């Protein structure tokens, strides 16, 4: 119960900050809206301010400030406060464009794509869902444009632009899969095959350790399952987990974000396995994989949305 309460408070406090900054609501208005005392609202805003959650970016922000703000935006997005994270990513994108930080802009556009699809997932209207998916596609098209116009910027040292195209193809495949699941026509299979083609290109050229491939392999597993290829889907997901195991030590060299990445990739694979097991009436397996997602220690709350989905799966199992 403690963790559930903590997650609730984190999301509520971020929502209060969002209202405070975006809508210029007073302490009294916020207190009334959230059924808190004025003093409690003031304490929340003071605490969040100390932690840097009220800070905003501009063209003069340093790289360190920008990167810290990005990590906070990711944390807020994963906690489920999507509108606030959209605003924050937008500020980073504006700063990156003004500073001609093209690599940073590409990175942020990828994060915005996630925000748009997450909002779409929570939207009931099919028409609104499609509009949000189109915004996600527009973000990815902008990435392609930036890559084409600044090839020399991305072709540096041992790196080349193929890796950046690969990362964008993962995002694009995800959006195409989302769109495919909104289509109830014969075009769905065509869209799924397009997504599969994109993800195969991404896996081939993806930069980083072999463990990084777990990210697109999770998505490939989901695409294959939607195409009716159950055995191939499961093998693909297990391969992703195997690569994480194989490249585990290499992943931790000179990188303080490795633990977060590995938890995100592995929980993604397990959540997808839970979905597949649940939909194919393999209840014991679904229970195992969903429970593993929930049990992961997540002090930074980057797995908030995945834990919610895992709990929804468990609730439907009835075992």
N, C-alpha and C positions, 0 to 999 in steps of 0.2 A: 504493500500500500504506500510505503514511503516514496518509492520511485515513481509511482503513478501520480502522487501528489506533487512531487518535484517537477515532473514533466508538465503538469497542468499549470503550476505557478510560473514556470519559465515561459510558456506560451502566452499566458495571460499578461505577464509583465511586458513582454515584447509587444503585445497588442496595445497595451496602454501607452507605451512609448511611441508606437506608430500613430495613435490618435493624437498624442501630445504634440508630435512634430509635424505631422501631415495636416491635421485638421485644426490645429491651434486651440484645442480644448483646454479650458481652465482646470485647476485641481478640483474645483467644486463640480464641474460638469463631468469630469472623469469619475469622481467618487460616486455620483448619482448613477452613471451609466454602468459601472462595474460593482455597484452595491458595496462599496468600501468607504471607510472614513476618509476625510480630506487629508488627515495626518498620514494615513497609510499610503495614499497615493503619492504624497510628497516624499515619503521615505523610499518608495519604489523607484521614483524618478531620480532621486539623489543617488541611490545605490547603482542604478543602471548607468547613470552619468559617470560615476567613479570608474566603472568597468569599461567605459568608452563607447557605450551603445548609443549615445546621443551625438557623437562626433560625426561631422560631415566632411566630405572631400572637396577639394578644389584643385586648380591647376598647380598651385604651389605645394601641394602635399608631396612628401618624400616617397620614395619607393617603399621604404619600410612601413610608412603609414598606410600606403595604398594596399600593400600585401596583407597587413593586419586587418584592414577594413574588409578586404575580400574574404579572409577566413571567417570573420564575424558574419558577413552576409551569407556565407555557406551554412554556418551554424544556425542562423535564424531561418533560412530556407528549410533546412532539415528538421527544424522544430515545428514546422507547419505554418509559420507566419509569412505567407507567400507574398502578400502585397508589399510588405515592408522590405523583404529581400529584393523584390523587383525594383523598388525605388533605389536601394543601395547599389545593386548591380548597374542600374542606369547611371548613377553618379560616377561609378568607377569607369564605365565605358566612355562617358563624356570627358573625364580626366585623361584617359588613355589616348583618346583621339586628339585632344588638344596637345598632349605631350608627344604625339607621334609614336606612342608605344603600341605598335601594331601587333606585336605578339600578345601583349596584355589584352588588347581589344578582342582578339580572336578567342582568348581564354574566357573572357567575360561573356561574349556572345553565346558561347557554349553553355555557360551557367544560366543565362537568360532563357535559353531553349528549355532547360529543365524546369524553370519556374513556370513558363507558359503551359507546358504539358501537365505539370502538377495542378495548376489552377483549372485546366480543362478537365482533369480527372474528377475534380470536386464540383464541376458545373453540370447541372441537370439538362439544360437545353442543348440539343444536338447542334443547333445552329451556332450557339456560342462556343461549343466545343470545337467546331470546325474553324471558326474565326481564330481561336487561340492556337490551334495547330498551324494555321496559316502564318500567324505571327512567329511561331517557332521556326517555320520554314524560311521566313524572311530573314531571321537572324542568321540562319545557316547559309543562305545565299549571300548575305553580307560578308560572312567569313570567306567564302569562295572569292568574292570580289577583292577583299583585302589581300588574300594570298596571291592572286594573280598580279595585282598592282605592285606588290612589294616582295617579289621573289628573292631579290638579293638580300633582303633583311632576314629571310627565313633560311636561306642557304648559307650558313655560317659554320666554320669549323668542320666537325665530323657530322653535323646535322644537315639535313636537306629538307626541302619543302614537302617531300613525300610523307614524312611523319605527320606534318600538320594537316595535310589532306586526309590522312588516315583517321586522325582524331575527329575531324569534322564529319567523315563518312560514318563513324559510329553514331554520332548525334543524328545525322540525317536518316540513317537506317532506323533509328528509334522513332523518329517522327513519322516515317513512312509506315512503320508497323502500327503506330497509334492510329493513323488515318485508315489503314486497312481494316482495323477493328471497328471503325465507325461506318464502314461501307457494307451494306447488305445486298451486294450485287455480284455479278460474275467478275467485276473488276478487282474484287478482294484478292483473289489468287495472284493476279498480275502484280498488285502492289506488294504482296508478300515476297514474290520472287525478286522484285526490285530491291526490297530491303535485304534479302539474302545476298544478292550480288554486291551491294554496298558493304555489307559487313564482312564478306570474304576479302574484299579489297582492303578494308581497314585492318584486318588481322594480319594480312601479308606485310604491310608496311608500318605497323604500329611501333613507335619508338619505346625505349625503356627495356626493362628486364622481361624475361618470359612471363613473369607473374602479371605484368601489365595486360597480357592477352586475356586474362580472366575476365576483364571488363567487357570486351566485345564478345567473348565466347558465351557469357551469360545471355547476352541479347540474341546471339545466333541460336542458342538453345530454345529460347522463347519463340523465335521465328519458325524454326523447324517444327516445334510442337503445333503451332498454328497451321502449318502446312500438312499436318497429319502424320509427320515422321517422328513418332514417339521414341523409338529406339535410338535414332540419330540424335535427337534432342537431349536425351539423358546422357549419352556418351560424350556429347559436346560439353555439357555442364560438368561432368566428372573430369574431363580433360582440363577445364579451367581450374578446378580445385587442385588437380595434380601439379599444374604449373606453379601455383602459389606455393605448394609444398617444396617443389624442386628449387625455386629461386628465392626461397625465404631469406637466407642469409645475405644474398646479394642485394636484396631489396632494402636491407637495413643499413647499407653502407652510406655514410655521409648524408643522411636524410632524416629529419625529425618528424616527417609526416607519414612515414611508412606504416606505422601502426594504424592510423586512421584509414589509409588507403586499403590495407589488407582487410580490415574489418568491413569496410564498405563493399569491396569485391566479393569477399566470402559470404557475407550476409545476403548479398544480391543473388549469388548462386543458390544458396540454401532456400531463399524465399521463392525463387523460381521453381526449384525442385518441389517445394511444399505445394505450390499452385498446381503443378503438373500431377503430383500424387493425389491431391484432393480431387481434381477434375477427372481422374481415372479411377476413383474409388479405392485408392491405396491409403486408407485412413491412418494406419500405423506410421507409414513413412511420412505422410503429411504432418502428423503430430510431431514426429522427431525433428524434421527440418524447420518447421515453424517455431517450435520451442527453442531450437538452437539460436534463432535470430533474436528472440526475446531475451535469452539469458546472457547475451554478450554485454559486458560492462561498457557503458557509453557515457562517460562523465561529461563529454562535450555535446552530447545529444545530437550527433550527426546522423544517427540511425532512427530518429524519431518516427518518420513516416513509414519506414520498413517494419518497425516494431508494431505499429498500428495495423498494418496489412497482415502481419503474422498473427496478431490477435484475432482479426476478422476470420482468418482461415480456421483457426482453432475453434472459434465459436460455432462455425458451420459443421464441424466434424461430428459432433454429438457422440463422443466416445468417452 
